C-alpha cells in the first residue's frame, strides 16, 4: 500500500440526518475544517492516551464530512485496525464543540476528534465499502472476478473463503477506449454480490453488483 493510502475511509458525520441526541448537522457546518487532521480515538476516550488509535483527515462534502483514517503502530492502533478489517466495528462518531445551533440544527462547530464506536449517534456515519457494477462478458477481467467470487463463496465447501480471500485490484474508467480514471484498492474481500434479473429474449449483458470491504483506496 502507498504511504498515503488510508487504512479506511468513511463518513465522520452525514448532513441532514437526525442524530440520537436530536440534533441535525447541516450542510457545510464544518466546512472550515476541510483538510484538517484530527485524532482518531476509540469510543471518545479522552482520559487515556492509549485511546488514540491514529489520525483522520477531514474532507468537507455536500453530504457531510468525509474522513480518511490512518492507524498508528501502538497496540491499541493495531487492535482497532484488526477490528475494522474484520468488520467488527463499522460506525464512526465525532466530538465537536463551539457549536452554533438553531432549533436543534447544528450550523457551525469545530470537530476535535473522530472516534471508532460500537454504535454511532449519526445513522449515516459509517465506514464506507466499495461498490462496483460490472458486466459479465467473458473478458479476462470477468474471468478473474469469477474466480475470486468462486473462492469466496464455495457452495459445496464446509467453510467459506469469506474475508480470507483478499485481492489488490484496479478500477479503470474508460472513455472511447481510453483510460481516463484509475483507482487502486488494497486487500479487498467480497462482502456481497447480486445480479440483474435474467429476462427471456434479452440480449443485454448480465450485470453484477459487488460490495467490497477494503483496507485502502487511492487514485493512481
Order of alpha helices (4+ residues) and beta strands (2+ residues): beta-beta-beta-beta-beta-alpha-beta-beta-beta-alpha-beta-beta-beta-beta
